[in-house]
Amino acid sequence: MAAAIARYVQNEGQPERGLVVGYDTRFLSAEAAQEAARQAASEGIQVFLADRPTPTPAVSYAVVTRHTAGAMMITASHNPYLWNGIKFKAPYGGSASPAIMKRIEANLPDRLPSEGRMPAGAATRIETIDLIGPYLDRLKTLIPLERIRLSGRRFVIDPMYGAARGCLARLFEESGIRYSEIHREHNPLFPGINPEPIEPHVAGLRQAVVANKADAGFATDGDADRLGAVDARGRFVDSHKIFSILLKHLAEDLKRKGEVVKTVSTTQMIDKLAAKHGLPLHITPIGFKYICELMLTREILIGGEESGGIAVQGHLPERDGILNSLYLADIIAVRGRELGELIEELEEEFGPHNYGRVDMEIDMARAHGVVQQVGEGKLKTVGGYEILSLNDLDGVKMVLGDSAWLLVRASGTENVLRLYAEAPSREQVKTLLDAAVDFARGQAA
């Protein structure tokens, strides 16, 4: 893949601009990054190689500030320890479009590139640099850290053994904000967790928040572009609620305008907030690349997805878990209320919105068959709800009310049927998901 990206940049991507290469804390990530840098340098491309494990948004920020042709980021993001992978960031500092990825794939070699010595002079084209410092300096200009300090709030940071280790801690330390950090040591086994900021992997954060009597806890995934949170009482705050809190803050506290974009699997509360403030709303298929495309062509104030990735106007067309942690800390300071109270405030105005998801292992062909059956209207009711309408933007979404829906979607890469649901109560969410599982099993039998 590194060779294919290097050839793409050489042929189509202004190679004189160079490439950034970053990596996370996973086993052999540093070595893979060095090899990726070698492949690019062998193609005559100047390489800016991270000097240590670095968050993906810091790598993306370097692309924009250095005006490079893109970046290779060695990471498997939120996946379990045994995985690794590579992301390509385009010149605008965000997810590469499907069209760019197809052109990269067209450059895949028929066999693995040579591991021999680089051409003469190629090594001089690799410059090892600090990508974290300039990125953190940028964040200081976006969030008033002094206001957070003056609030006297205390926070717990959980980088989940990932690339955000020490980043928020450095900002808080420099600013005099009270904090503690867990899971900060380098351990590529991610002991006891997957580096994904959702339950059950936030159990350690929950315990630390309660034990330290902190006001909130922030967890970032393996490469720090996604965020999960815990409130002062140790309750998990999912990405849907974080997205809603951020949108409310931008529109009401900061009086900012623009458009909103969400993926089809994201809470209906976003629709209600956008409507209240007269902000145009776009709904995309699942995948942050679709949000990124709109951020490049529209005046998008905020964009978010179900899996914890949120981007805010004025920074990058890119998810950033570290920046969003700072936003949440600032909102707590501005509003003088903890996260649980902010959620209660939203629910008092728009009603309760609870969310759940099930990944059901099933043969891929059968998974697609289940989706097709739902799309053909084989279900008239589900979990006691009448199906009001169907949306086939990505999978099939059954609209059941203004705060209730069920989405069935076949994975494109795994033998998995993904089931997503939202409803006013947790019990209703479970009923919807159980009904979807039963229907899928019946169709796949």
C-alpha positions in Angstrom: 0.0 0.0 0.0 2.8 2.4 0.8 4.3 1.7 -2.6 0.9 2.3 -4.3 0.4 5.6 -2.5 3.9 6.7 -3.4 3.3 5.9 -7.0 0.0 7.7 -7.0 1.6 10.8 -5.5 4.5 10.6 -8.0 2.1 10.3 -11.0 -0.8 12.5 -9.9 -0.3 14.2 -6.6 2.4 16.9 -7.0 5.4 14.9 -5.6 7.4 18.0 -5.0 5.1 18.9 -2.1 6.2 15.8 -0.2 4.3 13.4 2.1 3.8 13.2 5.8 4.1 9.8 7.5 2.7 9.1 11.0 2.0 6.1 13.1 0.3 5.0 16.3 1.3 2.9 19.3 0.6 -0.5 17.9 3.1 -3.4 17.5 5.5 -2.6 14.6 3.7 0.7 13.7 7.0 2.6 13.9 8.8 0.0 11.8 5.9 0.0 9.2 6.1 3.8 9.1 9.8 3.7 8.4 9.2 1.3 5.6 6.4 3.5 4.2 8.8 6.5 4.3 11.4 4.4 2.5 9.0 3.5 -0.3 8.1 7.2 -0.8 11.7 8.4 -0.6 12.6 5.7 -3.2 10.1 7.3 -5.5 11.8 10.7 -5.2 9.3 12.1 -2.7 10.3 14.3 0.3 9.0 12.6 3.5 8.2 14.2 6.9 8.3 11.3 9.3 6.8 11.6 12.8 9.4 11.3 15.6 7.0 9.4 17.9 3.5 7.9 17.9 1.2 10.7 16.8 -2.6 11.3 16.7 -4.2 11.1 13.3 -5.5 14.7 13.5 -2.0 15.9 14.2 -0.8 14.2 11.1 -3.7 15.7 9.1 -2.9 19.2 10.5 0.7 18.7 9.3 -0.6 18.0 5.8 -2.4 21.3 5.7 0.3 23.5 7.3 3.1 22.0 5.2 1.0 21.9 2.1 2.0 18.3 1.3 0.5 16.0 -1.2 -1.0 14.0 1.6 -0.1 11.7 4.5 0.2 8.0 5.3 -0.9 7.1 8.8 0.0 3.7 10.1 -2.9 2.7 12.4 -5.8 0.3 12.9 -7.7 3.1 14.8 -10.1 1.5 17.3 -9.6 -2.1 16.3 -8.2 -4.9 18.6 -4.5 -5.1 19.3 -3.6 -7.7 16.6 -4.8 -5.4 13.7 -2.8 -2.8 11.9 -3.5 -0.8 8.8 -2.9 2.4 6.8 -4.9 5.5 6.2 -4.2 8.0 3.4 -5.0 11.6 4.1 -5.6 13.9 1.1 -4.0 17.3 0.6 -6.9 19.0 2.4 -6.1 17.1 5.6 -9.1 14.8 5.6 -10.2 11.4 4.5 -9.4 10.5 0.9 -12.4 10.4 -1.4 -13.4 7.1 -3.0 -12.1 8.4 -6.3 -8.7 9.0 -4.9 -8.6 5.5 -3.2 -9.5 3.9 -6.5 -6.6 5.6 -8.2 -4.3 4.5 -5.4 -5.5 0.9 -5.7 -4.8 1.0 -9.4 -1.1 1.5 -8.5 -0.9 -1.6 -6.3 2.1 -3.7 -7.5 1.7 -7.3 -8.6 4.3 -8.4 -6.1 5.8 -6.9 -2.9 8.3 -4.1 -3.6 12.0 -4.9 -3.0 13.3 -4.6 0.5 16.8 -3.8 -0.7 18.7 -0.6 -0.3 17.2 2.7 -1.3 18.5 4.5 -4.4 21.4 6.8 -3.8 20.4 9.9 -2.0 16.9 8.6 -1.1 17.6 8.5 2.7 18.3 12.3 2.6 14.7 12.8 1.6 13.4 11.5 5.0 13.2 14.2 7.6 12.1 13.2 11.1 10.0 15.9 12.8 7.7 16.7 15.7 4.1 16.8 14.5 2.5 16.9 18.0 3.9 20.3 19.2 2.5 22.4 16.3 -0.8 20.6 16.5 -1.2 21.3 20.2 -0.2 24.9 19.7 -3.1 25.1 17.1 -5.6 23.7 19.6 -4.6 26.4 22.1 -5.9 29.0 19.6 -9.2 27.3 19.3 -10.2 26.6 22.9 -9.8 29.2 25.8 -7.9 26.9 28.2 -7.7 29.7 30.8 -11.5 29.7 31.0 -11.4 25.9 31.8 -8.7 26.5 34.4 -10.7 29.2 36.1 -13.7 26.9 36.3 -11.8 24.8 38.8 -13.0 21.6 37.2 -11.1 18.3 37.4 -10.9 15.8 34.5 -9.7 12.3 33.8 -8.0 11.5 30.5 -8.0 8.0 29.0 -5.9 7.7 25.8 -6.6 3.9 25.9 -2.9 3.2 25.4 -3.1 5.0 22.1 -1.5 7.9 20.2 -3.1 10.6 22.3 -0.9 9.6 25.3 0.3 12.8 27.0 -1.4 15.2 24.6 -4.3 16.5 26.6 -2.2 16.0 29.7 0.4 18.4 28.3 -2.2 21.1 27.5 -3.8 20.7 30.9 -0.5 20.7 32.7 0.7 23.9 30.9 -2.6 25.6 31.6 -2.9 24.6 35.3 -6.1 22.5 34.7 -6.6 19.7 37.2 -6.4 16.3 35.7 -5.3 12.7 36.0 -4.4 10.3 33.1 -4.9 6.6 32.9 -3.7 4.0 30.4 -0.9 6.3 29.4 1.9 3.7 29.3 3.1 2.2 26.0 1.6 -1.2 25.7 0.6 -2.5 22.2 -1.5 -5.3 23.7 -4.0 -2.7 25.0 -4.5 -5.0 28.0 -8.1 -5.6 29.0 -9.6 -3.4 26.3 -9.9 -2.6 22.7 -8.8 1.0 22.1 -12.4 2.0 21.2 -14.1 4.6 23.5 -17.4 2.8 24.0 -18.7 0.3 26.6 -17.3 -1.9 28.0 -13.9 -0.5 27.3 -14.5 2.7 29.3 -14.9 0.8 32.6 -11.5 1.9 33.8 -12.3 5.5 32.9 -15.7 5.3 34.8 -13.9 4.0 37.9 -11.2 6.7 37.8 -13.8 9.5 37.4 -15.7 8.4 40.4 -12.6 7.6 42.5 -11.1 11.0 41.7 -14.4 12.9 42.1 -13.8 14.3 38.7 -16.3 16.4 36.7 -15.9 14.3 33.5 -13.7 11.8 31.7 -12.6 11.8 28.1 -11.5 8.7 26.2 -9.9 8.8 22.7 -9.4 5.8 20.5 -6.2 4.3 19.2 -5.3 7.1 16.8 -7.3 9.8 18.7 -9.8 10.8 16.1 -12.8 9.5 18.0 -14.2 10.4 21.4 -16.3 8.9 24.2 -16.9 10.4 27.6 -18.0 9.7 31.1 -20.0 12.1 33.3 -19.3 12.9 37.0 -21.4 10.0 38.2 -19.5 7.5 36.0 -22.2 7.2 33.3 -21.1 6.7 29.7 -21.8 9.5 27.3 -22.0 8.2 23.8 -21.1 10.0 20.5 -24.8 10.9 19.8 -25.0 12.9 23.0 -21.6 14.4 22.6 -22.6 15.5 19.0 -25.8 17.0 20.4 -24.0 18.9 23.2 -21.5 20.3 20.8 -24.1 21.5 18.3 -26.1 23.1 21.1 -23.0 24.9 22.3 -22.0 26.1 18.9 -25.5 27.4 18.0 -26.6 28.8 21.4 -23.5 29.8 23.4 -21.2 30.8 20.5 -24.0 31.9 18.1 -22.3 30.3 15.1 -24.1 29.6 11.9 -23.7 27.1 9.1 -24.9 23.7 8.0 -25.0 20.4 9.8 -24.1 17.0 8.4 -24.7 13.6 10.1 -24.6 10.0 8.9 -27.8 8.0 8.6 -27.1 6.0 11.7 -26.9 9.1 14.0 -29.4 10.4 16.5 -32.6 12.2 15.5 -31.8 14.8 18.2 -29.5 16.4 15.7 -32.4 16.9 13.3 -34.4 18.6 16.0 -31.5 20.9 17.1 -30.8 21.8 13.5 -34.4 22.6 12.9 -34.7 24.7 16.0 -31.8 26.9 15.0 -32.6 27.1 11.3 -29.5 25.2 10.3 -29.7 23.2 7.0 -29.1 19.4 7.7 -27.5 16.9 5.4 -27.7 13.1 5.9 -25.1 10.9 4.4 -24.3 7.2 4.1 -22.1 5.7 6.9 -18.4 6.7 6.6 -16.7 9.9 7.5 -15.5 10.4 3.9 -19.0 11.5 3.0 -19.0 14.1 5.8 -15.5 15.3 4.7 -16.7 15.7 1.1 -19.4 18.1 2.2 -17.1 20.0 4.5 -15.0 20.8 1.4 -17.9 22.1 -0.6 -20.4 23.6 1.9 -20.3 25.8 4.9 -20.6 23.0 7.4 -20.6 24.1 11.0 -20.3 20.5 12.4 -20.4 17.0 11.1 -20.6 13.7 13.0 -21.1 10.0 12.9 -22.3 7.3 15.2 -18.9 5.8 15.8 -17.5 8.9 17.7 -16.0 11.0 14.9 -17.0 14.7 14.9 -15.5 17.6 13.0 -16.1 21.3 13.8 -15.7 24.2 11.3 -12.5 26.2 11.5 -10.1 23.4 12.1 -9.9 20.4 9.7 -12.4 18.4 7.6 -11.4 15.6 10.0 -12.4 13.9 13.2 -10.5 15.0 16.2 -11.1 13.4 19.6 -8.6 15.6 21.4 -10.1 18.9 20.2 -13.6 17.6 21.0 -12.5 16.7 24.5 -11.4 20.3 24.9 -14.8 21.5 23.6 -16.6 19.4 26.2 -14.3 20.7 29.0 -15.0 24.3 27.9 -18.8 23.7 27.7 -18.8 22.4 31.3 -16.9 25.6 32.2 -19.2 27.9 30.3 -22.5 26.4 31.3 -21.4 25.5 34.9 -23.1 22.2 34.5 -21.7 18.6 34.3 -22.3 16.4 31.3 -25.2 14.5 32.9 -27.0 17.8 33.5 -26.4 18.9 29.9 -28.0 15.7 28.7 -30.9 16.2 31.0 -31.3 19.7 29.5 -31.4 18.3 26.0 -33.9 15.6 26.9 -36.2 18.1 28.7 -36.5 20.0 25.4 -36.5 17.3 22.8 -37.4 14.1 24.7 -35.2 11.1 25.6 -33.2 9.5 22.9 -31.6 6.2 23.7 -29.4 4.3 21.2 -28.1 0.7 20.7 -26.3 -1.4 18.2 -25.9 -5.1 17.5 -23.4 -6.7 15.1 -24.9 -10.0 14.2 -22.5 -12.6 12.7 -24.2 -14.0 9.6 -23.1 -15.1 6.1 -22.6 -12.0 3.9 -25.0 -13.1 1.2 -27.7 -13.8 3.8 -27.0 -10.4 5.4 -27.7 -8.7 2.1 -30.8 -10.9 1.7 -32.2 -9.7 5.1 -31.6 -6.1 4.0 -33.4 -6.7 0.7 -36.4 -8.3 2.5 -36.7 -5.3 4.8 -36.4 -3.0 1.8 -39.2 -4.9 0.0 -41.6 -4.2 2.9 -41.7 -7.7 4.3 -41.9 -6.1 7.8 -45.0 -3.9 8.5 -44.4 -3.5 12.3 -41.3 -4.1 14.4 -41.0 -4.2 18.2 -44.6 -2.9 18.6 -44.0 0.1 16.3 -45.7 0.7 12.9 -43.1 1.3 10.2 -44.0 4.8 8.9 -41.4 4.9 6.0 -38.3 3.3 4.6 -34.9 5.0 3.8 -32.4 3.1 1.6 -29.6 5.6 1.7 -27.3 3.0 3.3 -28.9 -0.3 4.1 -32.5 0.2 5.0 -33.7 2.5 7.8 -37.2 2.0 9.2 -38.6 5.3 10.5 -40.9 4.6 13.4 -41.5 8.1 14.9 -39.7 11.4 15.5 -37.3 9.7 18.0 -37.5 6.0 17.0 -35.9 4.2 14.1 -34.2 0.9 13.2 -31.5 0.5 10.6 -30.4 -2.8 9.1 -27.1 -2.8 7.1 -24.9 -5.5 5.7 -21.2 -5.1 6.2 -19.2 -4.8 2.9 -16.2 -6.5 4.3 -17.3 -9.0 7.0 -19.9 -11.7 7.6 -21.8 -9.2 9.7 -25.3 -7.7 9.7 -25.3 -4.4 11.6 -28.4 -3.4 13.5 -28.8 0.1 14.8 -31.8 1.5 16.8 -33.0 4.6 18.6 -36.0 5.0 20.8 -37.2 7.0 23.8 -36.2 4.3 26.4 -33.5 1.7 26.7 -36.1 -1.0 26.9 -37.7 0.0 23.6 -34.2 0.0 22.0 -33.6 -3.6 23.2 -37.1 -4.6 22.0 -36.3 -3.2 18.5 -32.9 -4.9 18.3 -34.3 -8.2 19.6 -37.0 -8.1 17.0 -34.5 -7.3 14.2 -32.3 -10.2 15.3 -35.3 -12.6 15.3 -36.4 -11.4 11.9 -32.8 -11.8 10.5 -32.5 -15.4 11.9 -35.8 -16.3 10.4 -34.9 -15.0 7.0 -31.4 -16.6 7.2 -32.7 -20.0 8.3 
